[in-house]
Amino acid sequence: MKKLIKILILNLLLITGVYASGGIGGGGIANIPQGQDREKYHLGKAVYNQDITLEKQTNIKQIDQEERLEYLQGSLPNTEKRRVNLPDFAGKLTEEQLQALEYFIQVRFNVKLPEKKKE
C-alpha cells in the first residue's frame, strides 16, 4: 500500500511538473519583419541603440528632424523615454536613417505615426 501511494505521489509530481514547465505567453515585442523591411528595421534598431556613429549632416534641415524626433520621443513608453533621448540625434541622421528609426519604433513599440503628406 505504501508503495502504491509513493508511486501515485511520484506520478502526480511528474505530471504536474510537465504541465507547469511552460512559460506564460503574451506580451513581448512585435515580430521582426522579413525581406527589405528587415534591413530597415535593423538599421533603425542600430540608430536607436546608438550602435552606429552619427556624424553631423550638412544637407538636412535640423529643425525638421528635431520636430520628428521629439514626436517619436513622446510616443515611446516611459521606461524608454528615460533611456534614450532621440532629439539629440537631430542634424546627425540621414533621411534613410531617420525613416528606419521611425519604422523601428513603429514595429518595436507598436506606435502608429501619422501618415506623411505626399507632395
C-alpha positions in Angstrom: 0.0 0.0 0.0 2.9 2.4 0.9 4.5 1.6 -2.5 1.3 2.4 -4.3 0.9 5.7 -2.5 4.6 6.6 -3.3 4.0 5.7 -6.9 0.9 7.9 -7.1 2.6 10.8 -5.5 5.6 10.5 -7.8 3.3 10.3 -10.8 1.3 13.3 -9.6 4.5 15.4 -9.2 5.9 14.4 -12.6 2.7 15.1 -14.4 2.2 18.5 -12.6 5.9 19.4 -13.3 5.4 18.6 -17.0 2.4 20.9 -17.3 3.9 23.6 -15.3 7.2 23.7 -17.2 5.9 26.0 -20.0 6.2 29.8 -19.9 3.4 32.2 -19.9 2.7 33.6 -23.4 1.8 37.1 -24.4 3.4 40.4 -24.2 6.8 40.6 -25.8 7.7 42.5 -28.9 6.3 42.5 -32.3 7.6 40.1 -34.9 10.7 41.3 -36.7 9.8 41.9 -40.4 11.2 39.8 -43.2 12.7 40.9 -46.6 13.6 44.5 -47.3 11.8 45.7 -44.2 14.2 43.6 -42.1 17.1 45.7 -43.2 15.2 48.9 -42.5 14.2 47.5 -39.0 17.8 46.6 -38.1 19.2 50.0 -39.3 16.6 51.7 -37.2 17.5 49.5 -34.2 21.2 50.3 -34.7 20.4 54.1 -34.7 18.1 53.7 -31.7 20.7 51.7 -29.7 23.5 54.1 -30.8 25.4 51.1 -32.3 26.5 53.3 -35.3 28.3 56.5 -35.1 26.3 59.5 -36.2 28.1 62.5 -37.7 26.8 66.0 -38.4 24.9 66.1 -41.7 25.3 69.2 -43.8 22.4 68.9 -46.3 19.5 68.3 -44.0 17.1 70.6 -42.1 17.9 70.1 -38.5 14.6 71.8 -37.3 12.5 69.3 -39.3 14.4 66.4 -37.9 14.2 67.8 -34.4 10.4 68.0 -34.7 10.1 64.4 -36.0 12.4 63.1 -33.3 10.5 65.0 -30.5 7.3 63.4 -31.7 9.0 59.9 -31.7 10.3 60.6 -28.2 6.9 61.4 -27.0 5.4 58.2 -28.4 7.9 56.0 -26.5 7.0 54.1 -23.3 8.1 55.9 -20.2 10.9 53.5 -19.4 12.4 54.1 -22.9 12.0 57.9 -22.6 14.4 57.8 -19.7 16.9 55.5 -21.5 17.2 57.3 -24.8 16.9 61.0 -25.9 16.0 61.0 -29.6 16.1 64.8 -30.2 19.9 64.6 -29.5 20.1 62.8 -32.9 18.8 65.9 -34.8 21.1 67.0 -37.5 23.1 63.8 -37.3 20.7 61.4 -39.3 20.4 60.9 -43.0 16.8 60.7 -44.3 17.3 56.9 -44.7 18.4 56.6 -41.0 15.5 58.7 -39.8 12.9 56.7 -41.7 14.5 53.5 -40.5 14.3 54.8 -36.9 10.7 55.7 -37.3 10.0 52.3 -38.8 11.8 50.5 -35.9 9.8 52.5 -33.3 6.5 51.7 -35.1 7.3 48.0 -35.1 9.1 47.6 -31.7 6.8 49.7 -29.6 3.5 49.3 -31.7 3.3 53.0 -32.3 1.1 54.5 -35.0 2.7 57.5 -36.6 0.7 60.0 -38.7 0.8 59.4 -42.5 3.2 61.7 -44.4 1.6 64.0 -46.8 2.7 63.4 -50.4 3.6 66.5 -52.3 
